[in-house]
Amino acid sequence: MSTMRTSLASLLLLSGLFLGACSQDTIEDLKGHQKEFAETLPSGDLESFLDLKPEQRPAFMANYSYPLSSLSSEEHEFYNSLSYADQEQFLKKSPVDRKNSMEIAERQRAEAAAAESSRAQAAREAEASREAEARAQREAEQSRNQVEHRQTPQEPVQPAAPQQPPRNDGPPPLEAVTMGPYGGWMGCDQVRSSWPVDNSPCFQGADGNYYFNTLRQASPQ
């Protein structure tokens, strides 16, 4: 009888050890972050994770990188745009964190594009303002020149001085002449100011062009 009880106890002990060795945690047995993490794992990696002892699982979670095959097409495209170091960090993130990273990057790109557009618009507006200011200054200068010209009394055209026969013992005689026409007052005044002898201010003729009176060497007869 005693031998039978000993054999039965040994059998129960061996059965317990066998069942304990064959038992494995399931996702439902996990709690907190370990359960959330396990729910994101591909099936092969999930089996490896569940095979670990509870105290080994934190190290697995800290060093785990998701395989490229687990990424969606959108995540894969974003992954390819990253640097090598950022790619490694991206694969360590959970699907939720990967989505958040992509949303943040997209928001930053949109903000950068909006800022660049604002800077370009400001530059265009500043250039347009400078051009308008320069144009207003030119128009104001032209208006002042026209007012000054109208206020300057025009001298009558002097009749040509009688020509004297050339003499060999002195400089050639001069004759009065009206120089022109010039299409604008500034062009007329530029020639007048460089004329070597005395001359009159530029004036506008009946034809709308500008002239000035001066002296020049008489043409030989």
C-alpha positions in Angstrom: 0.0 0.0 0.0 2.8 2.4 0.8 4.6 1.6 -2.4 1.4 2.4 -4.3 1.0 5.9 -2.6 4.7 6.7 -3.4 4.3 5.8 -7.1 1.1 7.9 -7.4 2.8 10.9 -5.8 5.7 10.6 -8.2 3.4 10.4 -11.1 1.5 13.5 -10.1 4.8 15.4 -9.6 6.1 14.4 -13.0 2.8 15.4 -14.6 2.9 18.8 -12.9 6.4 19.4 -14.1 5.5 18.4 -17.6 2.5 20.6 -17.7 4.5 23.5 -16.3 7.2 23.1 -18.9 4.6 23.0 -21.7 2.5 26.0 -20.5 3.0 29.4 -22.2 1.6 32.8 -21.5 -0.9 34.3 -23.9 -1.6 38.0 -24.6 -4.5 37.8 -22.2 -2.1 36.8 -19.4 0.0 40.0 -20.0 -0.8 43.3 -18.3 -0.1 47.0 -19.0 2.6 48.0 -21.5 3.6 44.4 -22.1 0.1 43.6 -23.4 -0.1 46.7 -25.5 3.3 45.9 -27.0 2.5 42.3 -27.6 -0.7 43.3 -29.6 1.5 45.2 -32.1 4.0 42.3 -32.8 4.0 40.2 -35.9 3.1 36.6 -35.1 6.6 35.2 -35.2 8.0 37.9 -32.9 4.9 37.5 -30.6 5.8 33.8 -30.1 9.3 34.7 -29.1 8.1 37.4 -26.7 5.6 35.1 -25.0 8.3 32.4 -24.6 10.4 34.8 -22.5 10.2 35.0 -18.8 8.4 38.0 -17.4 11.7 39.6 -16.2 13.3 39.2 -19.7 10.5 40.9 -21.6 11.4 44.6 -20.7 14.8 44.2 -22.3 13.2 42.6 -25.4 10.8 45.6 -25.6 13.6 48.2 -25.2 15.7 46.7 -28.0 13.0 45.6 -30.4 12.8 46.9 -33.9 9.7 46.3 -36.1 10.5 44.6 -39.4 10.2 46.6 -42.6 7.5 44.2 -43.8 5.3 45.3 -41.0 5.2 48.9 -42.3 2.3 50.2 -44.4 3.0 51.7 -47.8 2.6 55.2 -46.4 5.0 54.4 -43.5 7.5 52.8 -45.9 7.5 56.0 -48.0 8.1 58.1 -44.9 10.8 55.7 -43.7 12.7 56.1 -47.0 12.8 59.9 -46.6 14.6 59.6 -43.3 18.3 59.5 -42.5 19.8 56.2 -41.5 19.8 57.1 -37.8 16.2 58.3 -38.0 15.2 55.1 -39.8 16.5 53.0 -36.9 14.5 55.0 -34.4 11.4 54.9 -36.6 11.5 51.1 -36.6 11.6 51.0 -32.8 8.4 52.9 -32.5 5.0 51.3 -32.1 2.4 51.8 -34.9 0.7 54.5 -32.8 4.0 56.4 -32.3 4.9 56.0 -36.0 1.6 57.6 -36.9 2.2 60.5 -34.5 5.7 61.0 -35.9 4.4 61.2 -39.5 1.7 63.6 -38.5 4.2 65.9 -36.7 6.6 65.8 -39.7 3.7 66.6 -42.1 2.6 69.5 -40.0 6.2 70.9 -39.8 6.5 70.6 -43.6 3.2 72.5 -44.0 4.3 75.2 -41.6 7.6 75.6 -43.4 5.9 75.9 -46.8 3.5 78.5 -45.4 6.4 80.5 -43.9 8.3 80.4 -47.2 5.2 81.5 -49.1 4.7 84.4 -46.6 8.4 85.5 -47.0 8.1 85.3 -50.8 4.9 87.4 -50.7 6.4 89.9 -48.4 9.4 90.2 -50.8 7.2 90.8 -53.8 5.2 93.4 -51.9 8.4 95.2 -50.8 9.7 95.2 -54.4 6.4 96.6 -55.7 6.5 99.3 -53.0 10.0 100.3 -54.0 9.1 100.5 -57.7 6.0 102.6 -56.9 8.1 105.0 -54.8 10.8 105.3 -57.5 8.1 105.9 -60.1 6.5 108.6 -57.9 9.9 110.3 -57.5 10.5 110.3 -61.2 7.1 111.8 -61.9 7.5 114.5 -59.2 10.9 115.4 -60.7 9.4 115.7 -64.2 6.6 117.9 -62.8 9.1 120.2 -61.1 11.2 120.5 -64.3 8.1 121.4 -66.3 7.0 124.1 -63.7 10.5 125.6 -63.7 10.6 125.7 -67.4 7.2 127.4 -67.7 8.4 130.0 -65.1 11.6 130.8 -66.9 11.0 133.7 -69.4 11.8 132.7 -72.9 14.2 135.0 -74.7 13.1 136.0 -78.2 15.1 134.6 -81.1 17.7 137.1 -82.0 18.2 137.9 -85.7 21.3 136.6 -87.2 24.1 139.1 -87.1 25.3 140.4 -90.4 28.1 138.3 -91.7 31.4 140.0 -92.1 33.9 138.9 -94.7 36.5 136.6 -93.2 39.8 138.2 -92.2 43.1 136.4 -92.0 44.4 138.5 -89.1 42.0 137.3 -86.4 39.7 134.6 -85.2 36.8 133.7 -87.4 33.6 135.7 -86.8 30.6 134.3 -84.9 27.0 134.2 -85.9 23.8 134.0 -83.8 22.1 130.7 -84.2 19.1 128.8 -82.7 20.2 125.3 -81.8 17.7 122.4 -82.0 15.4 120.7 -82.2 15.7 118.5 -79.1 13.0 116.1 -78.1 13.1 116.9 -74.4 14.2 119.7 -72.1 16.9 117.6 -70.4 18.6 116.7 -73.7 18.5 120.3 -74.8 19.9 121.6 -71.5 22.7 119.0 -71.5 23.9 120.3 -74.9 23.4 123.9 -73.9 25.4 123.6 -70.7 28.4 122.2 -72.6 28.3 124.8 -75.3 31.6 126.8 -75.3 30.0 130.2 -75.6 27.2 132.1 -74.0 23.7 130.9 -74.7 20.2 131.3 -73.6 18.1 128.8 -71.5 16.3 126.1 -73.4 12.8 127.0 -74.5 10.0 125.0 -76.1 9.1 125.9 -79.7 5.7 125.8 -81.4 6.5 122.3 -82.6 6.8 121.0 -79.0 10.6 120.5 -79.3 13.2 122.4 -77.4 15.8 125.0 -78.6 18.4 127.4 -77.3 20.0 130.5 -78.7 23.8 130.8 -78.9 26.7 131.8 -81.1 28.8 129.7 -83.4 31.6 130.1 -85.9 30.2 131.6 -89.1 30.3 129.5 -92.2 32.8 130.7 -94.8 31.3 132.4 -97.8 
